[in-house]
Amino acid sequence: TSVDMSDKLRVGIIGCGVGLAHARGYARLPNVEIVALADVSPERCQRITREIPVPDLYLSYEELLQRDDIDAVSIALPNYLHAPATLAALESGKHVLVEKPLAMTVAEGEAMVAAAARTRRKLMICFNYRFRGDSQAVRRYAEMGGLGEVYFARAGWLRQTGIPGLGSWFTNKALSGGGPLIDLGVHVLDLALWLMGSPEPTAVSGMTYAKFGPRGRGGWGGVRFTVGEAGYTVEDMATGYVRFANGATLALEVSWASFTSHRDDYYVHLFGSEGGAELNVRQYGFADNVRLYGEAAGAYTEMVPRYNEGGGHETAVAEFVRCIEEDVQPVPSGEDGLRVLRIIEALYQSAAAGREVVL
């Protein structure tokens, strides 16, 4: 029997670049109907509609949000539009799944979290890496006490040549809020905090570098480029150190371009009183990403867990839909996005001031 149309959750997707990953997630769910897309570029909308039929296309998110028959939206826009689009969506009564980073500044992020509480709508941030099988395997080990007290973590995402969207919003600080720290660092910081049990950050020390972009080097695949009128106004590497209230610390390193063996790899290493864990992800091969360490029968042990590959955006989207239908608070929440943003904003402040910043 066909499901009555009114029973389906009706969603819109705002931003059809990475929005394609969201569309694929919704399209797999029988209880969801994608009713509208919005993007300033009709071509980007068509990238989705060629694969997944969607009846209505708009050139502005404001038009899409005027519709009362849309229950929820995914927002996959450039960083500077996350806050205005999310606030508008919440005010128009829609639940929101927003891409990372939550916003460009802590003030914007706080306004978004407050608006979700005021409008009683769900706000979930798409930290899709939490939903991968490898990340989940480490999380299970941590939750069952395999690590004991996690007192130190290393997290990083390093690329040799991977400055994205040259001459686009990515490399313009006014539109992006920053470079690899806010683009890639946001993911590994969230993973590390989540796996550490969400300790409260108290102080950060950071530094940023722009050694490739300003010289027109470090584009994807080693492409050389001309730095145009807009210039290159973000970092291409950032490093940081975070202290937490429970005494734990975290070291961070991220790069879009650097002389390193890492082509496009991220990692989180956890050091605990009872065990350890290493998540090493060579982006395009899933095979063997997790090592778990501990003791058994008085001997040091190293374990390679089995886990389901896959997960990511599609699982995140399914979880967002479940939270709306069952009326539960989504995880990762707006507050989770804000926790990471507070660290990132303080790292940029520390880099500018040349000293540790107390939160």
N, C-alpha and C positions, 0 to 999 in steps of 0.2 A: 504493500500500500504506500502511496506517496505521502510524504510528510506535508501537512498543511503549510502553505507559505508563511503564514503568520507565526508559525512555531519556530521558524528558523531565525537565528541571530543574523541581522543584516549589517554588514560591515562595509566601510569605505577604506581605501588605501590612498594616503596622501604622500606623494613622492614615489616615483616609479623606477628609480634606479635599484637600490637595495630593496625597495618595495616589492620587487619580483619574488624575493625569497619569502616575504610575508604572504603574497598571493598564493604561492605554491602550498604554504602551510594551511591557509584557509580552505583552498580548493579541495584538500584531502578530507575535510570534515563534513560529514553528511548533514549536520545540523546548522551549517553556516551558508549564507549566500553573500557573495561579493557583489554589491549593487552599484558601486561607483568608484572611479579612480580620479585623482587630481594630480596634474603635473603641468608646469609651464611649457613643457615640451610634448606636443602630441605624439612625436616619434617614440618617446619613452613609454607613454601609455600603450602604444601599439605593440611594443615589445612584450607586454603582458597579455594584451587581448589576442595576439596571434596564438598564444599558448592556452589562455584561460578566458572564455567569453565573459565580458562584463558589459552590462547594458549602457551605463552612462559615464561619460568622460567630461571632466571639467579642466579649465586652464588655471583655476585658482582654488585654493583650499577653502576660502571663504564661501564660495558658491556651494561646494560640497556640504559644508557644515550647516548651511541654511536648511537642509532637508531634515524633516522631523522623523522620517522613516528609517534613519540610520541609527543603529544602536551603539556601534563601536567603531573606532578608527585605528589604523596603524599610521604612525607619523614617521616617515623615513626621508626627512628633508635635511638640507645643510644645517649645521649646528646652530647658526644664528636664528633659525626659524623654529627650533624645538620649543622654546618657551612661548612665543606668541601663538603658534598653531595649537599647542597643547592647552593653553589657557582658553582659547576660543572654543576648542572642542569640548572641554569640560563645561564651560558656561552654556554651551548649546545642548548639554545633557548627554554627552556621549562618553563612553568608556575609552580610555586611551592606552595603547601600547606604543611607547616611544622608543626610537632607536637611541643607542648610546652616542655621546655622553648625554646625561639628562638635560643639560643646558650648557651655556658658555660660562656662566658665573654661579656662585653659590646663591646670590640674591635671587636670580631667576629661578633656580631650582627650588628654593624655599617657597617662592610664590606658587610654583606648580604643585608642590606637595600640599600647601594650604588650600589651594583651589579644589583639589581632589577631595579633601576632607569636607570642605564647605558644600560642594555640589553632591557629595555622597556618590561619587563615581570612582571606578577602579582606575588606578594609574600604575602601570607596570612598565619597567624599563627592560629593553631587549638585550640583556646580557646573555646572548645565545650560547656562549662557550660553557656556561654552567650546565647546559643540557646535553652535552656530548657524553658518550659512553665512558670515555677515559676520565673526564673530570668527575663524573658520578662515582667511578670506582674509587678514586682517592677520597672523595667525600664520605663514602660508606666506611672506609677504613678509619677515617678521623672520627666519625660519629660513634663507631663501636669501641672507641677508646684506644685504637691501635697506635696512635701517635702520643698518647698521654698529653702533657702540656706542651703546646707548640710555642717555643720561645724565640725562634728565628726563622725567617723565610727569605728566599731569593726569588725574585720574579723579573722576567724580562721578555721583550719581543724585539729581536734584532733582524734587520734587513741589510743586505749589501747595497742593493740599488732598488729602492721602492718608494720614491717620493710620488704620492698619488696626485692625479688631477693637476698637472702643472699649469699655472696660469688660471686655475679655477679657484673656487672658494676654499679648497683644502689648504692652499699655501698662503692664504690671506688671513692674518690673525683677526682682523675685524669681523670676519665671517665664520671663522673656524674656532676661535678661542686659543688656537695653538697648533702645534705639529704632532709628532708621534706620541708625545706625552698624553694629550687628550684624545688622540685617535686610537692608538694601540695600547698605551699604558692603562687606559680606562678598563680594558678587558682583563689584563693580567693583575691589576690591582684588585679588581672585584673578585677574581678567582682566588687570589691569595687571602684576602680578608674573609671570604666565605669559608675557605678551608681552615683558616685559623680560628674560626668561631666568632667572627665579627668583633675583634677587640676595638676599644675606643682609642683613636689616634690622639696623641698629646703634643707632638712636636715633629716638624719635618725640616730636612735640609736638602736642598736640591741645586742642580746646575743644568743649564741648557746650552747647547752648542749649535751653530749653523755653519758647518764647514764645507758643505757640498752644494746645497741649494743656491746660495748667493753667487756661486761660480758657474751655475748652469750645469751642475753635474748631479748624478745620483737619481736620475729619472728611472722609472720602471725598465728593467732589462738593460740598464746602463745607457739609456738614451741621454744624449747631451741636449741642452735646450738653451734658449735665449731668455734671460730674465727680463720680462717686459716692463711696461710702465708701472704696473702695480708693485713690482719688486717681489722679493721673496721675504715675507715678514714673520715666518715662524721658525722654530728650531728644527734641525734634522736629527738631533740626538738629545736625550735628557737622562740624567741620573738622579737618584734620590735615596734618602734614608729616612725611615719613619720610625718614631718611638710610640709605644702604646702604653696605656694606663696600667696594664698588667705586667709591664716590664719587658714584653716581647718587642722585637725589632724586625724591620723589613728593609731589604736592599732592592732597589729597582734600577733597571737599565732598559732603555728603549731607543731604537733608531729606525729611521726611514732609509738612511744611507750611512754606511760605515765600512771600514776594511775589517771584515770578520768572516769566519767560516759559515756563519748562519745566513742562508739565502733569504729565508722568510720564516723564521722559527720562533716559537714562544715556549716559555718554560715557567713552572713554579716548583721550587724545591722547599720542602718543609722539614724542619729539624725539631723533633719532639723528645720529651723525657723518656718515652717508652718505645718510640719508633720514628721512622722517617718516611718520606714519600717524595718521589720525583715524577713530575709530569713533563715530558719533553716532546714537543709536537713539531715534527717536520711537516709543515702545513699540508703537503699533498699526499702523504702516505700515512695510513692509520696504524700500521701494523703493530707497533711495539712501543707505545708511548709511556707506559706506566711501570715504575718500579716501587715496591713497598718494602721497607726494611723493618726488622724487629728482632725479637729473640724467641727461640723455641727450644725447650729442653736444654737450656743453658748455652745454646750456640747462637751466634749471630746469623740471622736469616735474611735472604733476599727473595722476594716473591714477585711473580709476574701474573697479575690477575687476568682473568678472562672477562671480557665485557662486550656488550653489543656495540658495534660501531654505529656511526650515524648520530642522530640527534642534532641539536643546533636550532636554527630558526624555526623549523617546522614543529619541533617539540615545544619551543617557547610559545609559539602561536596557539597550539593546542591547549597549553596550560593557561594562557590568557582567557581563552574561551571558556574553559572549565571554571575558572574563578568567577566569571560573570554569571554563568548558569547556576553555580552552587552558592553564589553570593559569599565568597571568601576573599580575604585580602591576598592579592597576588604577591608572589615572591619570584624574582627580585622586585622589590617595591620601589616607589619613588624615593623613600628614605635610604634604600640601599644605593641608589644612584647618587643621592646627595652626599652620602658618606665618602664615596670615591671622589666626587667633585671637590669636597672640602680639602682632601689631600692634594689633589691636582692644583687647585688654586693656590694653596699654600706653597707647593713646590715652585710654582712660577714666581710667587712673591719672594721666596727664599733665594731663587736664582738671581732675581733683580737686585735684591738687597745685599747678597753675598754673605748671608748669615742664616742661622737656624731660625725658623718661625714657630712660635708657640701657638697652638690652637686653643 
